[in-house]
Amino acid sequence: MEEILVIAEHRQGAFRDITFEQLGFAQQAGALNNLSVTTVVLGMDAAGAEQLQSACDAVLYTDDARFADYNAPDYLLALSTIIRSRRPRLVVMGHTAQGMDLAPVLALRTGLPLITDCLGFEWTETQVLARRQLYAGKIDARLVLKPADTYMVNLRPGHFEGQPDMGKKATLEAFPAPVEDGASTRRFVEYITAETEDVDITDAEILVSIGRGIGKPENIPLVEAFAGAIGAALSCSRPVADNQWLPKTRQVGTSGKTVRPKIYIALGISGAFQHQAGMKNADTIIAVNTDPEAPIFSVAHYGIVGDLLEVLPVLTKKFTSTEV
C-alpha cells in the first residue's frame, strides 16, 4: 500500500502542534486516496515516538544523539535516504522555521515538486492540485502540479485541525540513520528563547482581539478588564500593532500569527481577508462592530452591531458579577 510520509517536528523533548496538524491532514488525504500514513521521527531515545501511534499507521524512528535537536545536514541525509528507499506518494512538513529551512534543499536533492505554505492538496482523476495564497492573501490560488511519483508540501500552521488520537495503533520501526563522511557543515549549539512580555497567542484557548475601532490606546484597559474577566488573552489586528498600541507578537493575520482558539472575540475589527486568514478556523467567532456590513460578520458565528466601548462594560459586569 502506498503511503504519505509525515515528518514530525519536536523541540526540547515535546512534539510541536504542527506535527498533529500534519497528521490530521494526512489522515484525511490518505482516506480519500487509499494511502497509509507513516510518521518519521528523527530523535534520540525514540523521542517519544509511541505518542504518535494512535494517529498514524506506522512510525519510523531513529535513536541517535545527532537528532536530539534539529540540525539540517543530518536531517537532509536521513530524509533523502528514507524518501528514495520508500518512494511515498506525498511528503508532508510544516511551514515553520524548521520546515522552511529544510524543505527547499530536500526537494532539490530528491527532485520532488514542492508546495510551500500549502492550504490544500488533492489528487483528481487527471490532475494534482494544491492550494495556497498569493500576494499576502489577496489571491487564493489552485495550482496544477507537474506529473510526479512523489510530491512534497509544507502545511501552514494553524490551518488544519490537529488530531492526536485517531484510534490507530501504529507499528514502531527503528531506522538506523546514515552517517556522512566528514564533519557536518552545521551543528546545533543552543536554544535561545526570545524575551517576551506577553503570552503566546497561538496557545490561548480564548482570544479577545482589538482593531482600529478601539479608537485610542487609552481604551485598551477597558478591553483588558473584559479579557481578564473571561480568562482570555489579548490580541489585535495590524493597525493596532502598527501603531504600537500592542506588541507585534499579538498580531493576528497573514503578516502576524495564525491562531485557532476555541473562542475568538473580534472587537472593532473590520475583518479584511488578511485578518480572516489568521483566525477564521477558530471554533467560535464572536464579532462586535458598528458597521453591519463589516466583513468580519461573514465569518462570525455570533455578532453584535454596536459600539464596543458601550458593549464591553456591560459584558464585563456580567462576568464579574457575584449574583446567582
Secondary structure, 3 states (H helix, E strand, C coil): CCEEEEECCEECCEECHHHHHHHHHHHHHHHHHCCEEEEEECCCHHHHHHHHHHHCCEEEECCCHHHCCCCHHHHHHHHHHHHHHHCCCEEEEECCHHHHHHHHHHHHHHCCCEEEEECEEEECCCCEEEEEEECCCCEEEEEECCCCCCEEEEECCCCCCCCCCCCCCCEEEECCCCCCCCCCCCCCCCCCCCCCCCCCHHHCCEEEEECHHHCCHHHHHHHHHHHHHHCCEEEECHHHHHCCCCCHHHEECCCCECCCCCEEEEECCCCCHHHHHHHCCCCEEEEEECCCCCHHHHCCCEEEECCHHHHHHHHHHHHHCCCC
